[in-house]
């Protein structure tokens, strides 16, 4: 049981922790609006990952060729991330919260999520039982809470923290936009 939970935690963190567009948005929103804003920006990702997990459990990759849609996901994701990078980097008087649908779109248009689920995610579910699923869910939802809290606390403690996170978030979103645009172009 403990080994399954540990495996699920490790795999969940392998999906949630690496720098990516959702973590950039969580950081941006938590620094601007506090922990709750970071949670609002971040929780669509583990909700979608839970749905992907259920789809993998019920065999959707065996009946749907998700790889065929990768260029479309990559192109839409690139445009969306360019827009978010621009919105993050531009000078702002009054900061507006992230539009509720933006993180859902980032998560659903991110081909890296699909690649993770078609490789590590599928292997994970084959190698672990129910306790591994529990560990996985604790990791992906827990990461959003921990990361949002850390970003919000940093913003209240150090005056240099919000501008640094803003620049890093914008740069990260721009880098992922370029990577997705390159991936979309390669499939044309």
N, C-alpha and C positions, 0 to 999 in steps of 0.2 A: 504494500500500500504506500509506504513512504517513498519507495523508489519511483513508483508511478507518479506521485504528486511532484517529486523533485524533477522528473523528466518533463512533466507538463509545465512546471514553472519555468524551467530552462528554455523550453521551446517557445513559450509565450513571451518571455523576455527577448528571445532572439527575433521575434516579430515586432515587438513594441518599442524596444529601446534604441535601435540604430537611428541615426539622424535621417530624417525624411520630411516630407512636406507636412504631415500631420503634426509631428513634433515641433516643427517650426511654427505652425499655427497655434499650437497649445502655448508655446513660449510667448509668442506675440500677444495673445489674448490675456494670459495670466499676468504678464508684466503691465499691460494696459489697464486691465479691469479686475485683477485679483484672482484668487483660486477658483471661484465659481465661474468666472468667464473662461478660464482655462479648461475647466471641466466641461462646460458647454461646447467648447471647440473640440475637445478631445474624445468625448464619449461616443460620437458616431462611429469612430474607427473600431473599437472593440465590439460594438453592436453588429457592425457589418462582418467583422471577423467571426463572430458567433454564428451568423447566418451562413458564412462560407463553410465553417466547420460542419454545420448540419448538412449542407449540400454535399460536402465530401463524404460524410457518413452515409448518406443515402445514394451515393454513386453518380451524381450529376456529371463529373468529368468523364465518365464512361459513355455518356450519351450526347454530350454537347462539346463541340470543338471550340473551346474558349480561346485557343491560340489564334484562331482565325480573326477574332475581334481585337487582338492586341494593337494593331496600328490605329484603329479608331479610338480605343481607350487612351493610347499614348498621345495622339493628336489633341483630343479634348483635354486631357490632363495637362499638356504643355501650355495650351492657351489659358487655362484656368490658373495655373501656377504663375504664368507671366503676369496676369492681371493681379493676383494676390501679392506678388513681389513688388509690383509697381505701387499698389495700395499701401504696402508696408513701408516702403522706402520714401515715399513722397512726404514733404513737410505737411504736417497736419495741425490745424488749430485745435479743434475739438475732436477727440478721438471717438469714432463710432464703433460699436461692437461689430464683430464679424457677422455677416448675414447668416441666418440659421442654416440655409441650404448649402453654403460654401463648403463646409467640411464634409458633408455627405457627398458632394460632387467630387471633391479631391479624393476621398476614399474610394468611391466607386469607379473613378476614371484612372486609378493608379494600377498600371499593369504589373508593378512589382508585387502587389498584394496577390494577384492571380498567380504569378510565378511562384511565390512562396507557398501558396496553398497547393499548387499542382506538384510541387516537389516536396519540400519539408513537411508541409501540412498533411499531405496524403500519407507520407511515411510515418509521421507522428501518430496518426490515428490507427495505423496498422500495428504499431509497436507498443501501444499503451492501452490501458483499459479506462474504465470510468473515472478512476482517481486521477489519471493523467489529464483527463478533460477538466476536472475540477481545478487542478494546478494551473492548467493553461488559462482558464477563465479568471482565476485570481490574479495571475500575472498581467494579463492584458488590461483588465479593468483597474487593477492596483497601480500599474504604471502611470496611467492618466492622472490619478489622484496624487501620487507622490510627485510627479514631474510638475503638475500645475501648482502644487503647494510650494515646491522649491523655487519655481520661477517667481511666484507672487512674493514670497519672503525676500528673495534677492532684490526685488524692485523696491521694497519698503526699507531695506537696510542700506543699500549703497546707491548713491546718486548716479554713478557711472553705469550701473547695471542695465537700466531700461534702454539707453541708447545703444549699448553693446548688443543686447539681445535683439533689438530692432534691426541693426545692421546684419547680424548673423542670420536672423530669420529671413530677411529680404534676399541675402546672398544665397542661402540654402534653397529658397523657393525658385530663384533664378537658375541655380545650378540644376535642379530637378526639371525645370521647364526645358532647359537646353538638352538635357539627357533624354527626356521623353520626345522632344521634337526630333532628335537624331534617330531615336528608335522608330518613330512613326515614318520618317523619311526613308529609313533603310528597308521598310516593308512595302514601299510603294513601287 
